[in-house]
Amino acid sequence: MRVVQYLKNPNASIYFCDKRFYRGVMLVGTMEVLEDADTKQMIWREGDTMYYPQGVTDPDYCVLKFTAAQGRYYSNFHSESFDIG
């Protein structure tokens, strides 16, 4: 379901946080849906058949590639935005 959303609108963000120290970073960018055989094979790992029974050629299997454009860091009650690239 999420893949369909990214195909319609590639805008995405991810957030990493460390609750122990109340700090984190949010990255904003775009998500690509990659379905070519070479990329799928490169990412494939033993045991993935648990999720994709037909293997690397399973029609439900694809690779999501996130490319960050900007971010925001938060630590010690201070936040700062930054550009990437």
Contact map, one row per residue, 1 for C-alpha under 8 A:
1111100000000000000000000000000000000000000000000000000000000000000000000000000000000
1111110000000000000000000000000000000000000000000000000000000000000000000000000000000
1111111000000000000000000000000010000000000000000000000000000000000000000000000000000
1111111100000000000000000000000000000000000000000000000000000000000000000000000000000
1111111111000000000000000000000000000000000000000000000000000000000000000000000000000
0111111111110000000000000000001110000000000000000000000000000000000000000000000000000
0011111111000000000000000000000110000000000000000000000000000000000000000000000000000
0001111111000000000000000000000000000000000000000000000000000000000000000000000000000
0000111111100000000000000000000000000000000000000000000000000000000000000000000000000
0000111111110000000000000000011100000000000000000000000000000000000000000000000000000
0000010011111000000000000001111000000000000000000000000000000000000000000000000000000
0000010001111100000000000001111000000000000000000000000000000000010000000000000000000
0000000000111110000000000111110000000000000000000000000000000000000000000000000000000
0000000000011111000000000111000000000000000000000000000000000000000000000000000000000
0000000000001111100000011110000000000000000000000000000000000000000000000000000000000
0000000000000111110000011100000000000000000000000000000000000000000000000000000000000
0000000000000011111001111000000000000000000000000000000000000000000000000000000000000
0000000000000001111111110000000000000000000000000000000000000000000000000000000000000
0000000000000000111111100000000000000000000000000000000000000000000000000000000000000
0000000000000000011111000000000000000000000000000000000000000000000000000000000000000
0000000000000000011111100000000000000000000000000000000000000000000000000010000000000
0000000000000000111111110000000000000000000000000000000000000000000000000011000000000
0000000000000000111011111000000000000000000000000000000000000000000000001111000000000
0000000000000011110001111100000000000000000000000000000000000000000000001110000000000
0000000000000011100000111110000000000000000000000000000000000000000000111100000000000
0000000000001111000000011111000000000000000000000000000000000000000000111000000000000
0000000000001110000000001111100000000000000000000000000000000000000111110000000000000
0000000000111100000000000111110000000000000000000000000000000000000111100000000000000
0000000000111000000000000011111000000000000000000000000000000000011111000000000000000
0000000001111000000000000001111100000000000000000000000000000000011110000000000000000
0000010001110000000000000000111110000000000000000000000000000001111000000000000000000
0000011001000000000000000000011111000000000000000000000000000001110000000000000000000
0010011000000000000000000000001111100000000000000000000000000111100000000000000000000
0000000000000000000000000000000111110011000000000000000000000111100000000000000000000
0000000000000000000000000000000011111011000000000000000000001110000000000000000000000
0000000000000000000000000000000001111111000000000000000000000000000000000000000000000
0000000000000000000000000000000000111111100000000000000110000000000000000000000000000
0000000000000000000000000000000000011111110000000000000000000000000000000000000000000
0000000000000000000000000000000001111111111000000000000000000010000000000000000000000
0000000000000000000000000000000001111111111100000000000100001110000000000000000000000
0000000000000000000000000000000000001111111100000000000100000000000000000000000000000
0000000000000000000000000000000000000111111100000000000000000000000000000000000000000
0000000000000000000000000000000000000011111110000000000000000010000000000000000000000
0000000000000000000000000000000000000001111111010000000100000000000000000000000000000
0000000000000000000000000000000000000000001111110000000000000000000000000000000000000
0000000000000000000000000000000000000000000111111000000000000000000000000000000000000
0000000000000000000000000000000000000000000011111100000000000000000000000000000000000
0000000000000000000000000000000000000000000111111111101000000000000000000000000000000
0000000000000000000000000000000000000000000001111111111000000000000000000000000000000
0000000000000000000000000000000000000000000000111111100000000000000000000000000000000
0000000000000000000000000000000000000000000000011111100000000000000000000000000000000
0000000000000000000000000000000000000000000000011111111101011000000000000000000000000
0000000000000000000000000000000000000000000000011111111001000000000000000000000000000
0000000000000000000000000000000000000000000000001001111111000000000000000000000000000
0000000000000000000000000000000000000000000000011001111111000000000000000000000000000
0000000000000000000000000000000000001001100100000001011111001000000000000000000000000
0000000000000000000000000000000000001000000000000000011111101000000000000000000000000
0000000000000000000000000000000000000000000000000001111111111000000000000000000000000
0000000000000000000000000000000000000000000000000000000011111100000000000000000000000
0000000000000000000000000000000000000000000000000001000001111100000000000000000000000
0000000000000000000000000000000000100001000000000001000111111110000000000000000000000
0000000000000000000000000000000011100001000000000000000000111111000000000000000000000
0000000000000000000000000000000011100011001000000000000000001111100000000000000000000
0000000000000000000000000000001111000000000000000000000000000111110000000000000000000
0000000000000000000000000000001111000000000000000000000000000011111000000000000000000
0000000000010000000000000000111100000000000000000000000000000001111100000000000000000
0000000000000000000000000000111000000000000000000000000000000000111110000000000000000
0000000000000000000000000011110000000000000000000000000000000000011111100000000000010
0000000000000000000000000011110000000000000000000000000000000000001111100000000000111
0000000000000000000000000011100000000000000000000000000000000000000111110000000011110
0000000000000000000000001111000000000000000000000000000000000000000111111000000011110
0000000000000000000000001110000000000000000000000000000000000000000001111100001111000
0000000000000000000000111100000000000000000000000000000000000000000000111110001110000
0000000000000000000000111000000000000000000000000000000000000000000000011111111100000
0000000000000000000011110000000000000000000000000000000000000000000000001111111000000
0000000000000000000001100000000000000000000000000000000000000000000000000111110000000
0000000000000000000000000000000000000000000000000000000000000000000000000111111000000
0000000000000000000000000000000000000000000000000000000000000000000000000111111100000
0000000000000000000000000000000000000000000000000000000000000000000000011110111110000
0000000000000000000000000000000000000000000000000000000000000000000000011100011111000
0000000000000000000000000000000000000000000000000000000000000000000001111000001111100
0000000000000000000000000000000000000000000000000000000000000000000001110000000111110
0000000000000000000000000000000000000000000000000000000000000000000011100000000011111
0000000000000000000000000000000000000000000000000000000000000000000111100000000001111
0000000000000000000000000000000000000000000000000000000000000000000010000000000000111
